[in-house]
């Protein structure tokens, strides 16, 4: 499906708050309690969803035995030193 630019507006309150319109929530896959991050460049702002660890759990398949955090950190440090 091709991304289509859409013109959607919302009002800013005196407290600087706004409600994200439903099409924006749907496009970002957001639900109540989710977080968003704002990237500001020049006069434009990009809003992206922030994925929590719990939403990332199981995103990558792994069929091996469980490994400790220490082993993960060791693998990461070894990978970084090879770069």
ZIHUTA-V864356 format. One record per run of one state. SS is the DSSP state (@ for helix, = for strand, . for the rest). FROM is the first residue (numbers start at 1). LEN is the number of residues. If there is no record, write none. Layout:
# ZIHUTA-V864356
{{SS	FROM	LEN} {SS	FROM	LEN}}
This chain:
# ZIHUTA-V864356
{{.	1	21} {@	22	7} {.	29	6} {=	35	7} {.	42	2} {=	44	7} {.	51	2} {@	53	4} {.	57	12} {@	69	14} {.	83	1}}
